[in-house]
């Protein structure tokens, strides 16, 4: 059998004319595909570097935050130290206050303040930390000195004093005090 020959020269000529265009398009398509693949490879290749860079930036930010918090940390430690000292002082003051409320200790401190020759006749202590004492003094000068000493005391607060006679004789005075 014989092949049939195509005698349509125009059609063949048009196809021949299109071949260089097709080749150019194929070449352009290959170049663009190569560039695209190269960009994808470059992007994928730089991903670990970008991830590492992002981690480094985050680490720097965290270091700055930690550095700024160290000042706060120092203040927190100082605050905790001061709170513990305050607690110890409050506990000590509580013990002192309990000791001050103890009538025997109050009586001992009052007797330490008494001048020589003075006699404590009676002593009554109320719940509000006030107490009354009846004291016999050998002279009014001793009574006045005792009263002044009690006014400057760190332990007692003077409230009231009965009348003090200026006669140079032994006298018994009723006095009121309050614990500080």
C-alpha positions in Angstrom: 0.0 0.0 0.0 1.0 3.3 -0.7 1.0 6.2 1.6 -0.9 9.1 0.6 1.0 12.2 0.2 -0.3 15.4 1.5 -0.3 18.0 -1.1 -1.6 20.8 1.1 1.6 22.8 1.1 0.0 25.7 3.0 -0.8 23.7 6.0 2.7 22.3 6.1 4.2 25.7 5.7 2.1 27.1 8.6 3.2 24.2 10.8 6.8 24.9 9.9 6.3 28.5 10.7 4.9 27.6 14.1 7.7 25.3 15.1 10.2 28.0 16.1 7.5 29.7 18.2 6.7 26.4 19.9 10.3 25.8 20.5 10.7 29.3 22.0 7.6 28.8 24.2 9.0 25.5 25.3 12.3 27.1 26.1 10.7 30.0 28.0 8.5 27.5 29.9 11.5 25.4 30.8 13.4 28.5 32.0 10.4 29.7 34.1 10.0 26.2 35.5 13.7 26.1 36.3 13.5 29.5 38.0 10.4 28.4 40.0 12.0 25.2 41.1 15.2 27.1 42.0 13.2 29.5 44.1 11.4 26.6 45.8 14.7 24.9 46.5 16.2 28.2 47.8 13.1 28.8 50.0 13.3 25.2 51.4 17.0 25.5 51.8 16.7 28.7 53.8 13.9 27.4 56.1 16.3 26.1 58.7 18.2 29.3 58.6 15.0 31.4 59.0 13.9 29.1 61.8 17.3 29.5 63.5 17.1 33.3 63.1 13.6 33.4 64.5 14.7 31.3 67.5 17.7 33.6 68.1 15.4 36.7 68.0 13.0 35.0 70.5 16.0 34.1 72.7 17.2 37.7 72.7 13.7 38.9 73.6 13.5 36.4 76.5 16.9 37.4 77.7 15.8 41.0 77.8 12.7 40.0 79.8 14.7 37.9 82.2 17.2 40.8 82.7 14.3 43.2 83.4 12.7 40.7 85.8 16.0 40.3 87.8 15.4 43.8 89.2 12.0 42.7 90.2 13.4 39.4 91.6 15.8 41.4 93.8 12.9 43.5 95.1 10.8 40.4 95.8 13.7 38.9 97.8 14.1 42.1 99.7 10.3 42.2 100.3 10.3 38.6 101.6 13.3 39.4 103.9 11.5 42.5 105.2 8.3 40.6 105.7 10.2 37.9 107.7 11.9 40.5 109.8 8.5 42.2 110.4 7.0 38.9 111.4 9.8 38.3 113.9 9.4 41.9 115.3 5.7 41.4 115.6 6.2 38.1 117.4 8.7 39.8 119.7 6.3 42.7 120.4 3.6 40.1 121.1 5.8 38.4 123.6 6.6 41.7 125.2 3.0 42.7 125.3 2.1 39.4 126.9 4.9 40.0 129.4 3.6 43.5 130.1 0.2 42.1 130.9 1.6 39.7 133.4 0.8 41.3 136.8 3.8 39.9 138.6 6.2 41.4 136.0 4.3 44.8 136.1 4.6 44.7 139.9 8.3 43.9 139.7 8.9 46.8 137.3 6.9 49.2 139.4 8.9 48.2 142.5 12.2 48.8 140.6 11.0 52.4 139.9 10.1 53.1 143.6 12.5 55.3 145.5 14.3 54.0 148.6 11.9 54.0 151.6 8.7 53.9 149.5 6.3 51.1 150.3 3.8 49.6 147.8 0.6 49.3 149.8 -1.9 48.0 147.2 -1.9 47.1 143.5 -4.8 46.4 141.2 -4.6 45.7 137.5 -7.5 46.0 135.0 -8.0 44.2 131.7 -7.4 47.4 129.7 -3.7 47.4 130.8 -4.3 50.1 133.4 -3.6 49.7 137.0 -3.9 51.5 140.3 -1.3 51.6 143.0 -1.3 52.9 146.5 2.2 53.9 147.6 3.5 55.3 150.8 6.4 57.8 150.3 8.7 59.1 153.1 8.6 62.7 151.7 6.8 64.7 149.0 10.1 65.1 147.1 10.3 61.3 146.8 6.7 61.2 145.5 7.4 64.0 142.9 10.7 62.3 141.7 8.8 59.0 141.4 6.1 60.6 139.4 8.6 62.4 137.1 10.4 59.1 136.6 7.2 57.3 135.7 6.4 60.1 133.1 9.7 59.4 131.3 9.3 55.6 131.6 9.3 53.4 128.4 7.1 50.9 130.2 4.4 53.0 132.0 2.2 55.9 131.0 1.0 58.1 133.9 -2.7 58.8 134.1 -3.7 60.3 137.5 -2.2 61.3 140.8 -4.1 62.0 144.0 -3.3 65.3 145.8 0.2 65.6 146.9 0.7 67.4 150.2 3.8 69.6 150.5 4.2 68.8 154.2 7.5 67.0 154.9 5.9 63.9 156.3 5.1 60.4 155.2 2.1 60.2 152.9 0.2 57.6 151.0 -0.8 58.4 147.4 -3.2 56.6 145.0 -1.9 56.7 141.5 -3.2 55.4 138.1 -0.9 54.2 135.4 -1.3 52.5 132.0 1.1 50.1 130.3 2.6 51.5 127.0 
